[in-house]
Amino acid sequence: RRIAPGPCTPAEVLRMAVTSVVIPPVACVHRLRGEWRARR
């Protein structure tokens, strides 16, 4: 769904796949660090 409106080049598809895998764990770590800092 995210790829359909784009240019659909191999580089763009790879970029979308990588960011789809990387962003959620990074966001969770960022949130947990913020919660940990707020409790200190």
Order of alpha helices (4+ residues) and beta strands (2+ residues): alpha
